[in-house]
């Protein structure tokens, strides 16, 4: 009897824990999309939450290609890919989109799903920006001015289609200098700058970046702070070049070129005619760090929120219809035993949703399919047990023997069927991508929980039943 109390207490405790884990998810999705967006913006997203995938929530899917030709000579592609994925993940997390599915595809491709973001331009700017921040001295010599005059006299761009300077400009460039385009918001007379090619300080030394407001004009700016090593380098660099122009270059574009009035040790400001959203996104990519090489978007898909809601509706409708039909069949065909199997099936569903919420899993349409399959496997295990128990009852054995014998004889078949499916799901997770992995994860969790509810939970209920009806069994 003590053993039975322990079993029932375990089941009840798991049920209470599951309800506690599911509540944040139920409360979160009971809010409107605007309310959820506001909470995400101020980092009030629940810690344990079942996320909805792109096909259910709507959003943007991007397939990125890392430009491996622009990696450093000594940098391995595998290391660069790992770093690029981590940087992209940091950018998205800081933007406020939590638990975003990001995975490596092949040697140089990265798959990114952005649920809830249907503004493709915003997504591309956030992820695709290399965010290489550099500080160069502006060359104000007569030779540099001659280059700029020549550029102004040209009808087109001073660069050819391959990004190289045209010969007429290249032969005028001072040795050791580079030509950089000014930001589109720059209000200087010239749209290009001639800069010293060396960059003694880069964004690699940044400790933080934040949105600030210009005291004079009230426009958004990006304030940045260097770490200790970067502060020393920047201090020596600016102290040795007081009175010169310092160009702040991001991804090869000069955003501003202020005069160095005094030594600057560990902080500075990037100015420009930014909107608040542009300044916020720029601060995010600077904080997350620069990508090891540029990434190019080679595939883009947008799923509207209306389509996502339609998918949720149809997915829930099909799942509930199948669930109710199975429940009805089990009660009609197996009577009391079928009812116990249905109770275990309901607990299986609750435990599965709770486990997915705890691990912050992302639910997709293939994931729902995996969930339905795992529930089917769980009910199949109960069918095996009930049929074995019927066979023992037909042989005239007492109820007290029928139950343990039925479980013992069905166990090997239950284990074999679940193991073969589990092995298949492991390979799908290892070699699949995106939706296939979602299906495999949900199926694996469902199989483990299904074996627990089909064997442990139902047997505990039968044992409790025997304490009051030791001679009757309705199957």
ROPA-971415 format. One record per residue (C-alpha): residue number from 1; residue in one letter; chain; x negated, y negated, z negated. Coordinates in steps of 0.2 Angstrom, whole numbers, plus 5000, padded with zeros to 4 digits. Example, Ala and Ser with C-alpha at 12.3 -4.5 7.8 and 13.67 -1.06 7.14 Angstrom:
[1 A A [4938 5022 4961]]
[2 S A [4932 5005 4964]]
END
This chain:
[1 X A [5000 5000 5000]]
[2 X A [4986 4988 4996]]
[3 X A [4978 4992 5013]]
[4 X A [4995 4987 5021]]
[5 X A [4996 4971 5011]]
[6 X A [4979 4967 5018]]
[7 X A [4984 4970 5036]]
[8 X A [5000 4960 5034]]
[9 X A [4990 4946 5026]]
[10 X A [4978 4945 5040]]
[11 X A [4991 4944 5053]]
[12 X A [5000 4930 5044]]
[13 X A [4984 4921 5041]]
[14 X A [4980 4921 5059]]
[15 X A [4997 4916 5064]]
[16 X A [4996 4900 5052]]
[17 X A [4978 4896 5059]]
[18 X A [4985 4898 5077]]
[19 X A [4999 4886 5074]]
[20 X A [4987 4874 5066]]
[21 X A [4975 4875 5081]]
[22 X A [4990 4873 5094]]
[23 X A [4998 4858 5085]]
[24 X A [4985 4845 5092]]
[25 X A [4988 4851 5110]]
[26 X A [5007 4851 5108]]
[27 X A [5006 4833 5100]]
[28 X A [4994 4827 5113]]
[29 X A [5004 4832 5128]]
[30 X A [5020 4826 5121]]
[31 X A [5013 4808 5123]]
[32 X A [5014 4799 5139]]
[33 X A [4999 4798 5151]]
[34 X A [4996 4780 5147]]
[35 X A [4996 4784 5128]]
[36 X A [4983 4797 5131]]
[37 X A [4972 4786 5142]]
[38 X A [4972 4773 5128]]
[39 X A [4967 4786 5115]]
[40 X A [4954 4793 5126]]
[41 X A [4947 4776 5129]]
[42 X A [4944 4773 5110]]
[43 X A [4937 4791 5107]]
[44 X A [4953 4797 5098]]
[45 X A [4954 4813 5108]]
[46 X A [4958 4828 5097]]
[47 X A [4943 4839 5093]]
[48 X A [4951 4856 5098]]
[49 X A [4962 4853 5113]]
[50 X A [4968 4864 5127]]
[51 X A [4963 4854 5143]]
[52 X A [4973 4855 5159]]
[53 X A [4963 4858 5175]]
[54 X A [4963 4848 5191]]
[55 X A [4977 4858 5199]]
[56 X A [4989 4855 5184]]
[57 X A [4984 4837 5179]]
[58 X A [4979 4830 5195]]
[59 X A [4963 4821 5198]]
[60 X A [4947 4821 5209]]
[61 X A [4936 4836 5214]]
[62 X A [4919 4832 5221]]
[63 X A [4905 4843 5228]]
[64 X A [4888 4834 5226]]
[65 X A [4872 4838 5235]]
[66 X A [4856 4834 5227]]
[67 X A [4843 4826 5239]]
[68 X A [4829 4837 5235]]
[69 X A [4818 4829 5248]]
[70 X A [4816 4814 5236]]
[71 X A [4811 4824 5221]]
[72 X A [4794 4821 5214]]
[73 X A [4780 4833 5221]]
[74 X A [4778 4842 5204]]
[75 X A [4797 4843 5200]]
[76 X A [4805 4860 5202]]
[77 X A [4822 4860 5210]]
[78 X A [4830 4871 5196]]
[79 X A [4824 4859 5183]]
[80 X A [4830 4844 5193]]
[81 X A [4847 4852 5195]]
[82 X A [4849 4855 5176]]
[83 X A [4844 4837 5172]]
[84 X A [4856 4830 5186]]
[85 X A [4870 4841 5179]]
[86 X A [4867 4835 5161]]
[87 X A [4866 4817 5166]]
[88 X A [4882 4818 5176]]
[89 X A [4890 4826 5161]]
[90 X A [4884 4812 5149]]
[91 X A [4891 4799 5161]]
[92 X A [4908 4807 5162]]
[93 X A [4909 4810 5143]]
[94 X A [4904 4792 5140]]
[95 X A [4917 4786 5152]]
[96 X A [4930 4795 5141]]
[97 X A [4935 4811 5152]]
[98 X A [4931 4825 5140]]
[99 X A [4927 4843 5144]]
[100 X A [4925 4840 5162]]
[101 X A [4922 4856 5172]]
[102 X A [4904 4854 5180]]
[103 X A [4895 4869 5188]]
[104 X A [4880 4872 5199]]
[105 X A [4884 4879 5216]]
[106 X A [4870 4887 5225]]
[107 X A [4852 4879 5226]]
[108 X A [4857 4861 5227]]
[109 X A [4875 4858 5225]]
[110 X A [4885 4852 5210]]
[111 X A [4904 4855 5208]]
[112 X A [4913 4842 5197]]
[113 X A [4932 4841 5193]]
[114 X A [4938 4825 5186]]
[115 X A [4956 4828 5179]]
[116 X A [4966 4812 5177]]
[117 X A [4955 4802 5189]]
[118 X A [4963 4799 5206]]
[119 X A [4953 4783 5210]]
[120 X A [4940 4791 5221]]
[121 X A [4930 4775 5223]]
[122 X A [4928 4774 5204]]
[123 X A [4923 4792 5202]]
[124 X A [4910 4791 5216]]
[125 X A [4902 4775 5208]]
[126 X A [4902 4783 5191]]
[127 X A [4894 4799 5197]]
[128 X A [4884 4796 5213]]
[129 X A [4874 4781 5207]]
[130 X A [4856 4785 5204]]
[131 X A [4854 4772 5191]]
[132 X A [4836 4769 5193]]
[133 X A [4832 4753 5184]]
[134 X A [4815 4745 5188]]
[135 X A [4807 4728 5184]]
[136 X A [4797 4720 5197]]
[137 X A [4788 4703 5199]]
[138 X A [4795 4692 5213]]
[139 X A [4782 4687 5226]]
[140 X A [4784 4668 5229]]
[141 X A [4768 4666 5239]]
[142 X A [4768 4657 5256]]
[143 X A [4766 4675 5265]]
[144 X A [4781 4681 5256]]
[145 X A [4791 4666 5261]]
[146 X A [4786 4668 5279]]
[147 X A [4794 4686 5278]]
[148 X A [4810 4679 5271]]
[149 X A [4811 4666 5284]]
[150 X A [4808 4679 5297]]
[151 X A [4822 4690 5290]]
[152 X A [4834 4675 5289]]
[153 X A [4831 4672 5308]]
[154 X A [4835 4690 5312]]
[155 X A [4852 4694 5319]]
[156 X A [4853 4711 5310]]
[157 X A [4845 4720 5296]]
[158 X A [4826 4721 5293]]
[159 X A [4828 4739 5291]]
[160 X A [4830 4752 5305]]
[161 X A [4843 4767 5304]]
[162 X A [4830 4778 5294]]
[163 X A [4828 4764 5281]]
[164 X A [4810 4758 5287]]
[165 X A [4806 4740 5290]]
[166 X A [4806 4735 5308]]
[167 X A [4789 4731 5315]]
[168 X A [4792 4712 5316]]
[169 X A [4794 4712 5297]]
[170 X A [4782 4726 5292]]
[171 X A [4767 4717 5300]]
[172 X A [4771 4701 5290]]
[173 X A [4773 4710 5273]]
[174 X A [4760 4706 5260]]
[175 X A [4750 4722 5256]]
[176 X A [4757 4730 5240]]
[177 X A [4774 4722 5241]]
[178 X A [4791 4728 5245]]
[179 X A [4807 4720 5252]]
[180 X A [4823 4723 5242]]
[181 X A [4841 4718 5246]]
[182 X A [4849 4706 5234]]
[183 X A [4865 4711 5225]]
[184 X A [4881 4708 5235]]
[185 X A [4886 4696 5221]]
[186 X A [4870 4687 5221]]
[187 X A [4872 4668 5224]]
[188 X A [4854 4665 5230]]
[189 X A [4851 4657 5247]]
[190 X A [4841 4672 5253]]
[191 X A [4849 4690 5253]]
[192 X A [4832 4698 5251]]
[193 X A [4817 4697 5239]]
[194 X A [4799 4701 5242]]
[195 X A [4793 4710 5226]]
[196 X A [4777 4717 5219]]
[197 X A [4778 4736 5223]]
[198 X A [4773 4741 5205]]
[199 X A [4786 4743 5192]]
[200 X A [4777 4744 5175]]
[201 X A [4793 4746 5165]]
[202 X A [4808 4757 5171]]
[203 X A [4825 4762 5164]]
[204 X A [4816 4778 5157]]
[205 X A [4812 4768 5142]]
[206 X A [4830 4762 5138]]
[207 X A [4837 4765 5121]]
[208 X A [4854 4758 5124]]
[209 X A [4864 4748 5136]]
[210 X A [4880 4738 5132]]
[211 X A [4893 4726 5139]]
[212 X A [4891 4708 5133]]
[213 X A [4898 4691 5138]]
[214 X A [4888 4677 5145]]
[215 X A [4888 4662 5132]]
[216 X A [4889 4649 5145]]
[217 X A [4901 4655 5158]]
[218 X A [4910 4669 5148]]
[219 X A [4906 4682 5162]]
[220 X A [4902 4700 5158]]
[221 X A [4884 4705 5157]]
[222 X A [4874 4721 5153]]
[223 X A [4863 4719 5138]]
[224 X A [4849 4733 5136]]
[225 X A [4837 4738 5123]]
[226 X A [4820 4747 5125]]
[227 X A [4813 4760 5114]]
[228 X A [4797 4757 5104]]
[229 X A [4785 4762 5118]]
[230 X A [4796 4753 5131]]
[231 X A [4796 4737 5120]]
[232 X A [4777 4737 5119]]
[233 X A [4775 4739 5138]]
[234 X A [4789 4726 5142]]
[235 X A [4781 4714 5129]]
[236 X A [4764 4715 5137]]
[237 X A [4771 4714 5155]]
[238 X A [4782 4698 5151]]
[239 X A [4769 4690 5140]]
[240 X A [4756 4691 5154]]
[241 X A [4768 4684 5167]]
[242 X A [4776 4669 5159]]
[243 X A [4783 4656 5172]]
[244 X A [4785 4670 5185]]
[245 X A [4801 4677 5192]]
[246 X A [4806 4694 5185]]
[247 X A [4817 4704 5197]]
[248 X A [4829 4717 5188]]
[249 X A [4832 4731 5201]]
[250 X A [4845 4744 5200]]
[251 X A [4845 4758 5214]]
[252 X A [4834 4747 5225]]
[253 X A [4845 4732 5224]]
[254 X A [4840 4716 5215]]
[255 X A [4854 4711 5203]]
[256 X A [4846 4695 5196]]
[257 X A [4828 4687 5196]]
[258 X A [4827 4675 5181]]
[259 X A [4811 4666 5176]]
[260 X A [4801 4673 5162]]
[261 X A [4801 4659 5149]]
[262 X A [4793 4668 5135]]
[263 X A [4787 4685 5130]]
[264 X A [4801 4698 5128]]
[265 X A [4798 4713 5117]]
[266 X A [4812 4725 5117]]
[267 X A [4828 4718 5125]]
[268 X A [4836 4709 5140]]
[269 X A [4851 4705 5150]]
[270 X A [4856 4710 5168]]
[271 X A [4867 4696 5175]]
[272 X A [4878 4696 5190]]
[273 X A [4896 4692 5195]]
[274 X A [4902 4708 5187]]
[275 X A [4920 4712 5183]]
[276 X A [4922 4720 5166]]
[277 X A [4925 4737 5173]]
[278 X A [4910 4736 5184]]
[279 X A [4899 4730 5169]]
[280 X A [4906 4745 5158]]
[281 X A [4902 4758 5172]]
[282 X A [4885 4751 5174]]
[283 X A [4881 4751 5156]]
[284 X A [4887 4770 5156]]
[285 X A [4876 4775 5169]]
[286 X A [4861 4766 5162]]
[287 X A [4864 4774 5145]]
[288 X A [4866 4791 5152]]
[289 X A [4849 4789 5162]]
[290 X A [4844 4790 5180]]
[291 X A [4846 4805 5191]]
[292 X A [4830 4814 5196]]
[293 X A [4835 4811 5215]]
[294 X A [4850 4803 5224]]
[295 X A [4866 4814 5225]]
[296 X A [4877 4814 5241]]
[297 X A [4896 4818 5240]]
[298 X A [4899 4831 5254]]
[299 X A [4916 4836 5249]]
[300 X A [4931 4826 5241]]
[301 X A [4948 4832 5236]]
[302 X A [4961 4822 5227]]
[303 X A [4976 4830 5218]]
[304 X A [4990 4818 5214]]
[305 X A [4998 4819 5197]]
[306 X A [5015 4823 5204]]
[307 X A [5008 4839 5212]]
[308 X A [5000 4843 5196]]
[309 X A [5017 4841 5186]]
[310 X A [5025 4852 5200]]
[311 X A [5012 4865 5197]]
[312 X A [5015 4865 5178]]
[313 X A [5034 4867 5181]]
[314 X A [5032 4881 5193]]
[315 X A [5019 4890 5182]]
[316 X A [5029 4889 5166]]
[317 X A [5045 4894 5175]]
[318 X A [5037 4910 5183]]
[319 X A [5028 4914 5167]]
[320 X A [5043 4912 5156]]
[321 X A [5054 4922 5168]]
[322 X A [5041 4936 5169]]
[323 X A [5040 4936 5150]]
[324 X A [5059 4937 5147]]
[325 X A [5061 4951 5159]]
[326 X A [5047 4961 5151]]
[327 X A [5055 4957 5133]]
[328 X A [5072 4963 5139]]
[329 X A [5066 4979 5148]]
[330 X A [5056 4984 5132]]
[331 X A [5071 4982 5121]]
[332 X A [5083 4991 5132]]
[333 X A [5071 5006 5136]]
[334 X A [5062 5008 5120]]
[335 X A [5074 5000 5108]]
[336 X A [5066 4997 5091]]
[337 X A [5049 5001 5097]]
[338 X A [5051 4989 5111]]
[339 X A [5056 4975 5099]]
[340 X A [5040 4978 5090]]
[341 X A [5030 4978 5106]]
[342 X A [5039 4961 5110]]
[343 X A [5034 4954 5093]]
[344 X A [5016 4959 5097]]
[345 X A [5017 4951 5114]]
[346 X A [5023 4935 5107]]
[347 X A [5009 4934 5094]]
[348 X A [4997 4938 5108]]
[349 X A [5003 4923 5118]]
[350 X A [5001 4912 5102]]
[351 X A [4984 4919 5098]]
[352 X A [4978 4916 5115]]
[353 X A [4983 4898 5117]]
[354 X A [4976 4895 5099]]
[355 X A [4959 4903 5105]]
[356 X A [4958 4893 5121]]
[357 X A [4962 4877 5111]]
[358 X A [4948 4881 5098]]
[359 X A [4935 4883 5112]]
[360 X A [4942 4867 5122]]
[361 X A [4945 4879 5137]]
[362 X A [4952 4871 5153]]
[363 X A [4969 4879 5159]]
[364 X A [4971 4880 5178]]
[365 X A [4983 4890 5189]]
[366 X A [4971 4904 5191]]
[367 X A [4969 4904 5172]]
[368 X A [4988 4905 5170]]
[369 X A [4987 4920 5181]]
[370 X A [4973 4928 5170]]
[371 X A [4984 4925 5155]]
[372 X A [4999 4934 5163]]
[373 X A [4988 4948 5168]]
[374 X A [4981 4950 5150]]
[375 X A [4999 4950 5143]]
[376 X A [5003 4963 5155]]
[377 X A [4988 4974 5150]]
[378 X A [4994 4971 5132]]
[379 X A [5012 4977 5135]]
[380 X A [5005 4992 5145]]
[381 X A [4995 4997 5130]]
[382 X A [5011 4998 5120]]
[383 X A [5020 5008 5133]]
[384 X A [5006 5021 5132]]
[385 X A [5008 5021 5113]]
[386 X A [5027 5023 5113]]
[387 X A [5026 5036 5126]]
[388 X A [5014 5046 5116]]
[389 X A [5025 5044 5101]]
[390 X A [5040 5050 5110]]
[391 X A [5031 5066 5115]]
[392 X A [5027 5069 5097]]
[393 X A [5045 5067 5092]]
[394 X A [5051 5079 5105]]
[395 X A [5039 5092 5097]]
[396 X A [5049 5089 5081]]
[397 X A [5035 5081 5071]]
[398 X A [5040 5070 5056]]
[399 X A [5039 5051 5058]]
[400 X A [5025 5050 5046]]
[401 X A [5014 5060 5058]]
[402 X A [5021 5053 5074]]
[403 X A [5015 5036 5072]]
[404 X A [4996 5040 5068]]
[405 X A [4995 5054 5081]]
[406 X A [5003 5042 5095]]
[407 X A [4990 5029 5091]]
[408 X A [4976 5041 5091]]
[409 X A [4980 5050 5107]]
[410 X A [4984 5033 5116]]
[411 X A [4968 5025 5110]]
[412 X A [4956 5032 5123]]
[413 X A [4967 5027 5138]]
[414 X A [4969 5009 5131]]
[415 X A [4951 5007 5128]]
[416 X A [4946 5014 5146]]
[417 X A [4959 5002 5155]]
[418 X A [4954 4987 5145]]
[419 X A [4935 4991 5147]]
[420 X A [4936 4992 5166]]
[421 X A [4946 4976 5168]]
[422 X A [4934 4967 5156]]
[423 X A [4919 4973 5166]]
[424 X A [4927 4966 5182]]
[425 X A [4930 4950 5173]]
[426 X A [4912 4948 5167]]
[427 X A [4906 4950 5185]]
[428 X A [4919 4937 5191]]
[429 X A [4913 4925 5178]]
[430 X A [4894 4928 5182]]
[431 X A [4896 4926 5201]]
[432 X A [4912 4917 5203]]
[433 X A [4914 4898 5203]]
[434 X A [4928 4886 5197]]
[435 X A [4945 4894 5198]]
[436 X A [4938 4911 5198]]
[437 X A [4928 4908 5182]]
[438 X A [4944 4900 5174]]
[439 X A [4953 4916 5178]]
[440 X A [4939 4927 5171]]
[441 X A [4938 4917 5155]]
[442 X A [4957 4918 5151]]
[443 X A [4957 4936 5156]]
[444 X A [4943 4941 5144]]
[445 X A [4950 4932 5129]]
[446 X A [4967 4939 5133]]
[447 X A [4960 4957 5134]]
[448 X A [4952 4955 5117]]
[449 X A [4967 4948 5109]]
[450 X A [4979 4960 5118]]
[451 X A [4969 4975 5110]]
[452 X A [4971 4967 5093]]
[453 X A [4990 4964 5094]]
[454 X A [4994 4980 5103]]
[455 X A [4985 4992 5091]]
[456 X A [4982 4983 5075]]
[457 X A [4997 4972 5074]]
[458 X A [5010 4985 5080]]
[459 X A [5003 4998 5069]]
[460 X A [5004 4987 5053]]
[461 X A [5023 4983 5058]]
[462 X A [5026 5002 5060]]
[463 X A [5018 5006 5043]]
[464 X A [5028 4992 5035]]
[465 X A [5044 5000 5043]]
[466 X A [5039 5017 5035]]
[467 X A [5039 5010 5018]]
[468 X A [5058 5008 5019]]
[469 X A [5063 5020 5032]]
[470 X A [5051 5035 5031]]
[471 X A [5062 5047 5041]]
[472 X A [5069 5035 5056]]
[473 X A [5060 5029 5071]]
[474 X A [5069 5020 5085]]
[475 X A [5060 5022 5101]]
END
